[in-house]
C-alpha cells in the first residue's frame, strides 16, 4: 500500500454495483454510482479550495464488532481463551459495553451525532451455539438491530465473521478444518434467509490479520511463559491453538479462508442478489527505506496481494487502515525516528489511508469502502484532527478517480480491544463501564459535522461548534 503506485484509472472505469431492492423495508443505499459528481469547488489534497465535497450517497458511518461490544458471548472461542489461566488476553470481555441490551439507544446516539451508517457484527456463536442448531432468538435479536437502524435512516453494514467462531467449531479446527467453507456457507445462507433489510454485508473481517500480527503471537507464545499460555489456551479451547482465527496458519487463510469468503458470498447472493457483499482486509501503508524495497515488496506479496487478487471483482473491498509501516534494510519494521505514535505504538499517520486506497484501486479496480480507520488515544482533539486529515487525503484520492463509497470510523464506542483488553480508547463515545453510561466526545461531534455537511470545510477547525444546535443537548444517554 505504498504511494509508489499512483492510480491510472478513472472513476468512470469502475465496475458498478447494483442497486438495492426498492421493495425492501426501510431506508436503502442508492446505486453508489461512482460518477456522482464532486462539487465544482472540490479538489484534491493540497488544492486551495473552500470545500471538499463527497458524493451525495457516500456512507458516513462508524463501526464496532459483536464480541467487542455486546458482552457475555459465552459460546465463542474467544470467551474461552479470555478465561484461560494464564490468558493470552489482558482481561476478559465480560459485559463489554452491553450493546446487546442497548443497541437501540446507541443508534439514537449515532443518529444524534449526524452519522448515517453503522457497521456491526453478528455473532456466529450466538446464532449456531451447537453444530447445526440455529437459535431463533439470536436471529430475531439481530433483526431488531437492523430494524433499529432503518427506523433512524441508518444504513446497516453487517459483518458475518469478526474473529470469533463457536467453540464447537474452534475445537474442530476452525478455519483449518476442511469443512469450514461449507459450514460458513450454511451459516450465511441461514442468516440471510432470516434477516430482512440487509444492505451491505462483510463476509469475513480482516482475513489476512493473522499474518499481520504474527509477531505478536510469537512474543506471547515465546519461552516457558508462552508455553504455559499455550497449554492453558488449548485446554480452554479443547483443541489446538490453530482453531482460533488469530492463530490460523497462512496456508489456511489463503486456502479455506478465501474459499469460505467465496462460498459465503455466493450463499448470500443466492438469497438476496441485491445485497452488496465484500470482504475486509487489514492493510497498512507499506513503505521502505532505501535498500529495503525488496523487504516491503515481500511483505506485500505475502500479506496483501494474494488476498486482493482473489477478491478483485467483488461488490467492494473493505479497507481497514490505521498506520504506515516502514521496512528497513536490517529487516526491522516500525515507526520512523521522531514520528508521533499512538498509544498502540504505531505511527500517527492519517494520510496512510489514502495511500492504501490508491494501491487497492490500482491493483483491483474494485470499489472500496473504508470499513475501519481510527485513532487510539486519550487526546480527543487529536482524534478529531485525525479524522479530518484522513478524510482530506481520501478526498484527494477520490478526486483522482479512486472509487471509495464510504468511511467508517473505528470505533463508535470505547470497547474491548481483543488481546489489549479495555485499555486502548478508539471510541467516538466514551463508556463508564461501571454504569454503562455513554458520553459523546467532541471528536464525534466534529466528525458528525463533516458528515452532515457532506464534506470538509477547509477553513474550519472541525470542532464541535460546527454541529447543528440541539445535538449537544442529546449527547448523554444512559
Rosetta blueprint (number, residue, H / E / L):
1 X L
2 X L
3 X L
4 X L
5 X L
6 X L
7 X L
8 X L
9 X L
10 X L
11 X H
12 X H
13 X H
14 X L
15 X L
16 X L
17 X L
18 X L
19 X L
20 X L
21 X L
22 X L
23 X L
24 X L
25 X L
26 X L
27 X L
28 X L
29 X L
30 X L
31 X L
32 X L
33 X L
34 X L
35 X L
36 X L
37 X L
38 X L
39 X L
40 X L
41 X L
42 X L
43 X L
44 X L
45 X L
46 X L
47 X L
48 X L
49 X L
50 X L
51 X E
52 X E
53 X E
54 X L
55 X L
56 X L
57 X L
58 X L
59 X E
60 X E
61 X E
62 X E
63 X E
64 X L
65 X L
66 X H
67 X H
68 X H
69 X H
70 X L
71 X L
72 X L
73 X L
74 X L
75 X L
76 X E
77 X H
78 X H
79 X H
80 X H
81 X H
82 X H
83 X L
84 X L
85 X L
86 X L
87 X L
88 X L
89 X L
90 X L
91 X L
92 X L
93 X L
94 X L
95 X L
96 X L
97 X L
98 X L
99 X H
100 X H
101 X H
102 X H
103 X H
104 X H
105 X H
106 X H
107 X H
108 X H
109 X H
110 X H
111 X H
112 X H
113 X H
114 X L
115 X L
116 X L
117 X E
118 X E
119 X E
120 X E
121 X E
122 X L
123 X L
124 X H
125 X H
126 X H
127 X H
128 X L
129 X L
130 X E
131 X L
132 X L
133 X E
134 X L
135 X L
136 X H
137 X H
138 X H
139 X H
140 X H
141 X H
142 X H
143 X H
144 X H
145 X H
146 X H
147 X H
148 X H
149 X H
150 X H
151 X H
152 X L
153 X L
154 X L
155 X E
156 X E
157 X E
158 X E
159 X E
160 X E
161 X E
162 X L
163 X L
164 X L
165 X L
166 X E
167 X H
168 X H
169 X H
170 X H
171 X H
172 X L
173 X L
174 X H
175 X H
176 X H
177 X L
178 X L
179 X L
180 X H
181 X H
182 X H
183 X H
184 X H
185 X H
186 X H
187 X H
188 X H
189 X H
190 X H
191 X H
192 X H
193 X H
194 X H
195 X L
196 X L
197 X L
198 X L
199 X L
200 X E
201 X E
202 X E
203 X E
204 X E
205 X L
206 X L
207 X L
208 X L
209 X H
210 X H
211 X H
212 X H
213 X L
214 X H
215 X H
216 X H
217 X H
218 X H
219 X H
220 X H
221 X L
222 X L
223 X H
224 X H
225 X H
226 X H
227 X H
228 X H
229 X H
230 X H
231 X H
232 X H
233 X H
234 X H
235 X H
236 X H
237 X H
238 X L
239 X L
240 X L
241 X H
242 X H
243 X H
244 X L
245 X H
246 X H
247 X H
248 X L
249 X L
250 X H
251 X H
252 X H
253 X H
254 X H
255 X H
256 X H
257 X H
258 X H
259 X H
260 X H
261 X H
262 X H
263 X H
264 X H
265 X H
266 X H
267 X H
268 X H
269 X H
270 X H
271 X H
272 X L
273 X L
274 X L
275 X L
276 X E
277 X E
278 X E
279 X E
280 X E
281 X E
282 X E
283 X L
284 X L
285 X E
286 X E
287 X E
288 X E
289 X L
290 X L
291 X L
292 X L
293 X H
294 X H
295 X H
296 X H
297 X H
298 X H
299 X H
300 X H
301 X H
302 X H
303 X H
304 X L
305 X H
306 X H
307 X H
308 X H
309 X H
310 X H
311 X H
312 X L
313 X L
314 X L
315 X L
316 X E
317 X E
318 X E
319 X E
320 X E
321 X L
322 X L
323 X L
324 X E
325 X E
326 X E
327 X E
328 X L
329 X L
330 X L
331 X L
332 X L
333 X E
334 X E
335 X L
336 X L
337 X L
338 X L
339 X L
340 X L
341 X E
342 X L
343 X L
344 X L
345 X L
346 X L
347 X E
348 X L
349 X L
350 X L
351 X L
352 X H
353 X H
354 X H
355 X H
356 X H
357 X H
358 X H
359 X H
360 X H
361 X H
362 X H
363 X H
364 X H
365 X L
366 X L
367 X L
368 X E
369 X E
370 X E
371 X E
372 X E
373 X E
374 X L
375 X L
376 X L
377 X L
378 X L
379 X L
380 X H
381 X H
382 X H
383 X H
384 X H
385 X H
386 X H
387 X H
388 X H
389 X H
390 X H
391 X H
392 X H
393 X H
394 X H
395 X H
396 X H
397 X H
398 X H
399 X H
400 X L
401 X L
402 X L
403 X L
404 X E
405 X E
406 X E
407 X E
408 X E
409 X E
410 X E
411 X L
412 X L
413 X E
414 X L
415 X L
416 X L
417 X L
418 X H
419 X H
420 X H
421 X L
422 X L
423 X L
424 X L
425 X L
426 X L
427 X L
428 X L
429 X E
430 X E
431 X E
432 X E
433 X L
434 X L
435 X L
436 X L
437 X E
438 X E
439 X E
440 X E
441 X L
442 X H
443 X H
444 X H
445 X H
446 X H
447 X H
448 X H
449 X H
450 X H
451 X H
452 X H
453 X H
454 X L
455 X E
456 X E
457 X E
458 X L
459 X L
460 X L
461 X L
462 X L
463 X L
464 X H
465 X H
466 X H
467 X L
468 X L
469 X L
470 X L
471 X L
472 X H
473 X H
474 X H
475 X L
476 X E
477 X E
478 X L
